[in-house]
Amino acid sequence: MSGYTTLKVWHRAMDLAAGVYDVARQLPKAEQFGMTSQLQRAVASVPANIAEGYQRGSRKDYARFIAIARGSLAETETFLLLAVRVGHLEQSVVTPSLSLADEVSRMLTQLKRRLDAPPARS
């Protein structure tokens, strides 16, 4: 396995993706090609962009992919909140995913700040 698999943020993003896939299974069948598909793509993009950015080889590229992961995370949260708002899911079903998304968001923000800062000199 590659180095990104050692990152705690990648593992938490994978946990989030697995949990959201479980939640998405509870959406109505009529949403299979709409909200369900969009939600799954958005959440899968979070750990995928963390991994891709890590492998890019430059801090600038890595930071850009972390920013993309943050955007996908916001998209995931929005779809979860929308599913509640339109009555497809109960708030209690999405709350654990939203809590984990908040944790991942804080981790991504911290990582992005470190990547954007000038590298420490030895």
C-alpha positions as CSV (number, residue, x, y, z in Angstrom):
1,M,0.0,0.0,0.0
2,S,1.0,3.6,-0.6
3,G,1.9,6.2,2.0
4,Y,-1.6,7.8,2.0
5,T,-3.0,4.7,3.7
6,T,-1.0,5.7,6.8
7,L,-2.9,9.1,7.0
8,K,-5.5,9.3,9.7
9,V,-7.6,11.7,7.7
10,W,-7.7,9.2,4.8
11,H,-8.9,6.5,7.2
12,R,-11.6,8.8,8.7
13,A,-12.7,9.8,5.2
14,M,-13.0,6.1,4.2
15,D,-15.1,5.5,7.4
16,L,-17.3,8.4,6.3
17,A,-17.7,7.0,2.8
18,A,-18.6,3.6,4.1
19,G,-21.1,5.1,6.5
20,V,-22.7,7.3,3.9
21,Y,-23.0,4.4,1.5
22,D,-25.0,2.7,4.2
23,V,-27.2,5.8,4.6
24,A,-27.7,6.1,0.9
25,R,-29.2,2.6,0.7
26,Q,-32.1,4.0,2.7
27,L,-33.0,6.6,0.1
28,P,-36.0,5.9,-2.0
29,K,-35.5,3.8,-5.2
30,A,-36.7,6.7,-7.2
31,E,-33.6,8.5,-6.2
32,Q,-31.2,5.8,-7.3
33,F,-30.0,7.7,-10.3
34,G,-30.4,11.1,-8.7
35,M,-29.6,11.9,-5.1
36,T,-28.2,8.4,-4.2
37,S,-25.7,8.5,-7.1
38,Q,-24.6,12.1,-6.4
39,L,-24.2,11.4,-2.7
40,Q,-22.1,8.3,-3.3
41,R,-19.9,10.0,-5.9
42,A,-19.4,13.0,-3.6
43,V,-18.4,11.0,-0.5
44,A,-16.2,8.6,-2.5
45,S,-14.4,11.6,-3.9
46,V,-13.2,12.7,-0.4
47,P,-10.7,9.9,0.3
48,A,-9.9,9.5,-3.4
49,N,-8.7,13.1,-3.6
50,I,-6.7,12.8,-0.4
51,A,-5.0,9.8,-2.0
52,E,-4.5,11.4,-5.4
53,G,-3.1,14.6,-4.0
54,Y,-0.7,12.7,-1.7
55,Q,0.7,10.8,-4.8
56,R,1.1,14.0,-6.9
57,G,4.6,14.7,-5.5
58,S,4.3,18.5,-4.8
59,R,2.9,20.4,-1.9
60,K,1.1,22.7,-4.2
61,D,-0.7,19.8,-6.0
62,Y,-1.4,18.1,-2.7
63,A,-3.0,21.2,-1.3
64,R,-5.1,21.6,-4.4
65,F,-6.5,18.1,-4.1
66,I,-7.1,18.6,-0.4
67,A,-9.2,21.7,-1.4
68,I,-11.1,19.5,-3.9
69,A,-11.7,16.9,-1.1
70,R,-13.1,19.7,1.1
71,G,-15.5,20.7,-1.7
72,S,-16.6,17.1,-2.1
73,L,-17.2,16.9,1.6
74,A,-19.4,20.0,1.6
75,E,-21.3,18.5,-1.3
76,T,-21.8,15.3,0.8
77,E,-23.1,17.3,3.8
78,T,-25.4,19.2,1.5
79,F,-27.0,16.1,0.0
80,L,-27.4,14.6,3.5
81,L,-29.1,17.8,4.8
82,L,-31.3,17.9,1.6
83,A,-32.4,14.3,2.1
84,V,-33.6,15.2,5.5
85,R,-35.2,18.5,4.3
86,V,-37.2,16.7,1.6
87,G,-38.3,13.9,3.9
88,H,-36.2,11.1,2.4
89,L,-34.3,10.5,5.7
90,E,-34.7,11.2,9.4
91,Q,-32.2,13.5,11.0
92,S,-31.2,10.7,13.4
93,V,-30.0,8.7,10.4
94,V,-27.7,11.4,9.0
95,T,-26.4,12.8,12.3
96,P,-23.6,10.3,12.7
97,S,-22.4,10.9,9.2
98,L,-22.6,14.7,9.7
99,S,-20.6,14.4,12.9
100,L,-17.9,12.4,11.1
101,A,-17.9,14.8,8.2
102,D,-17.3,17.7,10.7
103,E,-14.3,15.8,12.1
104,V,-12.9,15.1,8.6
105,S,-13.5,18.7,7.6
106,R,-11.4,19.9,10.6
107,M,-8.7,17.5,9.7
108,L,-8.6,18.5,6.0
109,T,-8.5,22.2,7.0
110,Q,-5.6,21.6,9.3
111,L,-3.7,19.6,6.6
112,K,-4.4,22.3,4.0
113,R,-3.0,25.0,6.3
114,R,0.2,22.9,6.8
115,L,0.5,22.4,3.1
116,D,0.0,26.1,2.3
117,A,2.6,27.2,4.9
118,P,6.2,27.5,3.7
119,P,8.1,24.2,4.3
120,A,10.2,24.1,7.5
121,R,13.9,24.6,6.8
122,S,16.3,22.0,8.2
